[in-house]
């Protein structure tokens, strides 16, 4: 019998460094033929474009599949299963499949999909990897201080009694075989020790934690866990499953696209983005920009107050040169005001 193809699910909160981790993996694949399934949250395929630009033989253009019709854990039957079947039916065999979920996806329903008969006989979940932003944790973004959270809710009657970000974070940790503690270079030794100690109390038994800087990790460590996670779902329950609820929604989050006309002044654009993030409840901004006096497109990624940008490649002659930014935040954010602020 032919051995099953191993698949690795890479999940994690917005901006933790999943795409950077995968890009580094492709550049050091050790001869493996890898296919990628990317679940972009929003309509601009930023993550897919970053990975297509890696130029590595490990993952060719037709080995990258983007699912942009919504959260992958909510569209398993419509999107994920057919995509897997197409990859598995290719004449050239694959050595590994990498699935990058959106920052809002629950990994448990996706792992469960590997028990579909047409998939289970041919693929196994080698491991679930959750990428964590060590700097964000050190700043208390996902603190477990229930009394402080309760006090904040009591002070504002308009705040929902749910905490979807915290719950999502817990679910991703609980499903992980490996937790990548990324961006450790941004912490002092004492801060790193505190974050490590804090997270270890939240990990599922048997889960490993690996510190990284800029998503750099040996492929031999990231791949080859042989966890068969699809057979271990009873140890990986989500909050909703533990409460007896079998599904979830993303009504607590909102995403929209802001398009800017004409070539942008780089410094002015980045200043507007930083000012807008500081002013409004925005979780993430990412996209590409057309800037003045440059033949290359500017890649922009912002998580909380941290804003990064670089020119990733020259514009292709066949593509429309424009500036599009995906904004992700909680449901109550003011879309019109944010759009106006970004447009200047």
C-alpha positions in Angstrom: 0.0 0.0 0.0 1.3 3.5 -0.9 2.3 5.5 2.2 0.0 8.4 3.1 1.2 11.9 2.1 1.9 14.0 5.3 0.1 17.3 5.7 1.0 20.1 8.1 -1.6 22.6 9.3 0.0 25.9 10.2 -2.3 28.2 12.2 -1.9 31.2 14.4 -3.3 34.6 15.2 -3.1 37.5 12.8 0.5 38.5 12.0 2.2 35.9 14.1 4.5 35.0 11.2 2.9 32.0 9.4 3.7 33.2 5.9 7.3 34.0 6.8 7.7 30.6 8.4 6.4 28.9 5.2 8.6 31.0 3.0 11.7 30.0 5.0 10.6 26.4 4.8 10.3 26.5 1.0 13.8 28.0 0.8 15.2 25.1 2.8 12.9 22.3 1.7 15.8 19.8 1.2 14.5 18.5 -2.1 10.9 17.9 -1.0 8.1 18.6 -3.4 5.6 20.7 -1.4 2.1 21.9 -2.2 0.5 24.8 -0.4 -3.1 25.5 0.4 -3.5 29.1 1.6 -6.7 30.3 3.2 -6.6 34.1 2.8 -9.0 36.1 4.9 -10.1 38.9 2.6 -10.0 39.4 -1.1 -6.4 40.4 -1.7 -4.2 37.4 -1.9 -1.2 38.9 -0.1 0.1 35.6 1.5 -0.1 33.7 -1.8 1.7 36.5 -3.6 4.5 36.5 -1.1 5.0 32.8 -1.4 4.8 32.8 -5.2 7.7 35.2 -5.2 10.0 32.8 -3.4 11.2 31.2 -6.7 11.9 27.9 -5.2 11.6 24.5 -7.0 10.1 23.0 -3.8 6.8 24.7 -4.6 6.0 25.6 -8.1 3.3 28.0 -9.3 0.7 25.3 -9.8 1.4 23.8 -6.4 0.0 26.9 -4.6 -3.8 26.9 -4.2 -5.6 29.8 -2.6 -8.9 29.5 -0.9 -10.4 33.0 -0.5 -14.1 32.2 -0.1 -14.1 32.5 3.6 -12.6 30.8 6.6 -11.4 27.3 5.7 -12.9 25.7 8.8 -16.3 26.9 7.6 -16.0 25.9 4.0 -14.5 22.4 4.3 -17.0 20.6 2.1 -17.2 23.3 -0.6 -13.5 24.3 -0.9 -11.0 22.2 1.1 -12.1 18.7 0.2 -12.3 19.3 -3.6 -8.9 21.1 -3.4 -7.3 18.2 -1.7 -8.7 15.8 -4.2 -7.2 17.8 -7.1 -3.8 17.9 -5.5 -3.9 14.2 -4.7 -4.9 13.3 -8.3 -2.0 15.0 -10.0 0.3 12.8 -12.0 3.5 14.1 -10.3 3.4 12.9 -6.6 3.8 15.3 -3.7 6.1 14.8 -0.7 4.2 17.1 1.7 1.2 19.4 1.8 1.3 22.6 3.9 -2.0 24.3 4.8 -1.8 27.9 6.0 -5.1 28.8 7.7 -6.3 32.4 8.1 -5.8 34.0 11.4 -9.4 33.5 12.3 -9.7 29.8 11.5 -10.3 27.1 14.1 -7.9 24.2 13.4 -10.2 21.5 14.9 -12.8 21.4 12.1 -10.1 21.3 9.5 -8.2 18.4 11.1 -11.6 16.6 11.3 -11.9 16.9 7.5 -9.0 14.6 7.1 -11.3 11.8 8.2 -13.4 12.1 5.0 -13.0 8.7 3.3 -11.5 10.0 0.1 -8.8 11.9 2.0 -8.1 9.7 5.0 -6.9 6.8 2.8 -4.3 9.0 1.2 -3.3 11.8 3.6 -2.5 12.1 7.3 -2.0 15.2 9.4 1.7 15.1 10.2 1.2 17.8 12.7 -0.6 21.0 13.7 1.7 24.0 14.1 0.5 27.1 15.9 2.6 30.3 15.4 2.5 32.7 18.3 3.7 36.3 18.4 5.9 36.4 21.5 6.1 40.2 21.5 2.3 40.4 21.6 2.0 38.0 24.4 4.6 39.9 26.4 2.5 43.0 26.0 -0.5 41.3 27.5 -2.6 41.0 24.3 -3.9 37.6 25.4 -3.6 37.8 29.1 -5.7 35.3 31.2 -6.6 37.9 33.8 -10.4 37.2 33.9 -11.0 39.8 36.6 -9.5 42.6 34.5 -11.5 41.4 31.5 -14.7 41.3 33.6 -14.0 44.8 34.8 -13.6 46.1 31.3 -16.8 44.6 30.2 -18.7 46.0 33.2 -17.4 49.5 32.4 -18.8 49.4 28.9 -22.3 48.0 28.4 -21.8 47.8 24.6 -19.0 45.2 24.9 -20.1 41.7 24.0 -19.8 39.2 26.8 -17.8 36.9 24.5 -14.0 37.3 24.0 -13.6 35.7 20.5 -9.9 36.6 20.2 -8.9 35.0 23.5 -11.1 31.9 22.7 -9.6 31.6 19.2 -6.1 31.8 20.7 -6.9 29.1 23.2 -8.3 26.8 20.5 -5.3 27.1 18.3 -3.0 26.3 21.2 -5.1 23.3 22.3 -4.9 21.7 18.8 -1.2 22.2 18.4 1.5 19.5 18.2 4.1 22.3 18.0 3.9 25.9 19.1 6.3 28.2 17.3 7.1 31.1 19.7 8.1 33.6 17.0 9.7 37.1 17.2 11.7 36.2 20.3 14.4 38.6 19.1 12.1 41.4 20.1 12.1 40.3 23.8 14.7 40.6 26.6 15.8 37.4 28.3 13.5 38.0 31.2 10.5 38.8 29.0 11.1 35.6 27.0 11.3 33.6 30.2 8.0 35.1 31.4 6.2 34.4 28.1 7.5 30.9 27.9 6.4 30.1 31.4 2.9 31.6 30.7 2.3 29.6 27.5 3.5 26.3 28.9 0.6 26.4 31.4 -1.8 26.6 28.4 -0.3 23.9 26.2 -1.9 20.5 25.6 0.0 17.6 27.0 2.7 16.4 24.5 2.8 19.7 22.6 6.3 21.1 22.0 7.3 24.8 22.1 10.1 26.0 19.8 11.4 29.6 20.0 12.2 31.3 16.6 13.3 34.6 15.2 11.7 35.7 11.9 10.2 32.3 11.4 13.5 30.5 10.8 13.3 26.8 11.8 14.9 23.7 10.4 12.5 21.8 8.1 13.5 18.6 9.9 12.0 20.0 13.1 8.9 21.5 11.5 8.0 18.5 9.4 8.0 14.8 10.3 6.0 14.9 13.6 3.9 11.9 12.5 1.2 13.0 14.9 -1.8 11.5 12.9 -3.8 14.4 14.4 -7.0 13.3 12.7 -7.1 10.2 15.0 -6.5 12.3 18.1 -9.4 14.8 17.9 -10.7 13.8 21.3 -7.6 15.5 22.9 -7.9 18.6 20.8 -11.4 20.0 21.5 -12.3 23.6 20.9 -14.1 25.8 23.4 -17.3 25.4 21.4 -17.0 21.7 21.3 -16.4 21.6 25.1 -19.5 23.7 25.5 -21.5 21.2 23.2 -21.6 23.6 20.2 -20.5 22.0 16.9 -20.0 25.1 14.8 -18.8 28.7 15.1 -19.1 32.0 13.1 -17.1 35.1 12.6 -19.7 37.7 13.3 -17.3 39.2 15.9 -14.8 40.1 13.1 -15.0 42.3 10.0 -12.7 42.7 7.0 -12.8 45.1 4.2 -10.6 46.5 1.4 -9.4 50.1 0.9 -8.2 51.0 -2.5 -6.1 54.1 -3.1 -5.9 55.9 -6.4 -2.6 56.9 -8.1 0.9 56.3 -7.0 1.5 57.0 -3.3 4.3 58.8 -1.5 5.8 56.0 0.6 6.5 57.9 3.7 3.2 59.7 3.7 1.3 56.4 3.1 3.0 54.6 6.0 2.5 57.5 8.3 -1.3 57.5 7.5 -1.5 53.8 8.1 0.3 54.1 11.4 -1.9 57.0 12.5 -5.1 55.1 11.5 -4.1 52.0 13.4 -3.4 54.1 16.5 -6.8 55.8 16.2 -9.1 52.9 15.5 -9.6 49.3 16.8 -7.7 47.6 14.0 -6.2 44.1 14.4 -4.3 43.9 11.1 -3.6 45.8 7.9 -1.9 44.1 4.9 -1.6 44.6 1.2 0.4 46.0 -1.7 1.0 49.6 -2.7 2.0 51.4 -5.8 4.5 54.1 -4.7 6.1 57.0 -6.5 9.4 56.6 -8.4 9.6 52.8 -7.9 9.1 49.9 -10.4 8.5 47.5 -7.5 5.4 47.0 -5.4 5.6 47.8 -1.7 4.4 45.0 0.6 2.7 46.3 3.8 2.0 44.3 6.9 0.8 45.7 10.2 -0.1 43.9 13.4 -1.3 46.1 16.2 1.1 49.0 16.4 3.9 47.3 14.5 4.1 48.3 10.9 6.5 46.7 8.4 7.0 47.3 4.7 9.4 46.3 2.0 9.6 46.1 -1.8 9.0 42.4 -2.6 9.3 42.3 -6.4 8.8 44.4 -9.6 5.3 44.8 -10.9 4.4 42.3 -13.6 3.4 43.9 -17.0 0.1 41.9 -16.9 -1.1 43.0 -13.5 -2.9 46.2 -12.5 -0.6 48.5 -10.6 -2.6 49.8 -7.7 -2.8 50.1 -3.9 -5.1 47.8 -2.0 -5.1 47.3 1.7 -7.0 44.6 3.6 -8.2 45.9 7.0 -9.2 43.3 9.7 -10.7 44.2 13.0 -13.6 43.6 15.4 -17.2 44.0 14.3 -17.7 47.5 15.8 -14.9 49.2 14.0 -15.9 52.3 11.9 -15.3 51.2 8.3 -16.2 54.6 6.8 -13.9 56.5 9.1 -11.0 54.1 8.7 -11.4 54.2 4.9 -11.4 58.0 4.9 -8.3 58.1 7.2 -6.3 55.7 4.9 -7.3 57.6 1.8 -6.2 60.8 3.4 
